[in-house]
């Protein structure tokens, strides 16, 4: 998907504050942060949402979680705690149709899930 904003960030076509990158995953700052630390972890390969993840993506799915943990540590929020969120579809609050994990921290987060 050539016009996907997260694909373009992953390819380096759009500037972003990148916290982590490898051949499969990129982590970068959210442009509309909901917490002092708000980092998005995305697969480089376009996957629209969690519903498209299959058993063939098992290694990638685990990698996304490990990168989320790694960037939380690097950002200094791991010790006090952080939240990892995956929104799926419009009713789930997903606004960009590319699978991504939100890593949120740096303050006490509301426990209401909604």
N, C-alpha and C positions, 0 to 999 in steps of 0.2 A: 504494500500500500504506500505509494510514493508521496502522497500528500498528507499523511498522518503526521501530526506535529511531534509525537514522541519518536516516530521512526526518523524524522528529520533531525531531531536532537541527537539521537543515537548515532546517526551518520555524520554528525558534526556540522550540519548545514545551518543549524540555529544555535546561537550561543546559549550556554547554560553554565551554571556553577556546578561542575562535575565533582562528585565526591569519590566515585569509583567507576572503573570500566574494565571490562575484559572482553573476550570474543563473544560472549553470550548475553551479558548484562551491563546496564549502565544505571548509575544512581546520580541524581542531580536535584538541586534545590527546587522546590515548588515555587512558582511565581506568585501565588496567592496563598501564603502560609497561614495555617490555622493554629499554629503553635510556634514558639520561638525556634524550634527545630522542626522542619517539615521537609523531608527528603523523599523523593519518588524513586522507586526501584523498578526498572522496566526490563523486559527481555528485548534484545536487539531485533529478534524476529517478530514480525507483527502477529500478535494473537489478540483478537478483539476483546475478549473478557474471559473470566474464569470458566464459563460454560464451554469454551473452546479447548480447554486443556484436556489432553487425553493421557492415557497411561504411557504413551510414547514420550510425553513431556515430563515424566517423573523426575528425571535428573535436573532438568531446568527448573522445575517447581521448587525442588529442594535448594537449588543454587540461589534462587530469588530470596528465600528465607534466610539463608546463611549470609547473603550480602546485606540484607536488612539488619541483621544482628551486627555485622561488621561496621556498617556506617553509623549505627547507634553508638557503638563503642568509640569510633573515631570522632563523632560529634560531641562526645562527653555526656551523653544522656543515659547510658546503659546502667550506671550504678544506681541512680535514683528511680529509673524506670521509664518506659516508653511504650507506645502503642503501635501496632502494625495493623493496618486496615486494608482490605481489598473490597472496593465497591464493584458490584456487578450489575450492569444494565441501568437504564434510566431510573427505574423505581428504587434501585439500590444506591443511587446517588453518583453513578459513574458519569462523568462529563466528557471524558476523552475516551473514544472507543479503541483503546489499546490497553491490554492488561498492565496494571501497575499496582505496586504496594506503596502505601503511605507509611512513612516512619515519622511518628510525632512524639515530641518530648520537649523538655526544657521548662516545664511547669506542671503543676498538678492538673491532670485532665479530668474533665467531667465524666462521671461514671454512667450517665444516662446514655443509653444506646438507642433511644428512640422512638 
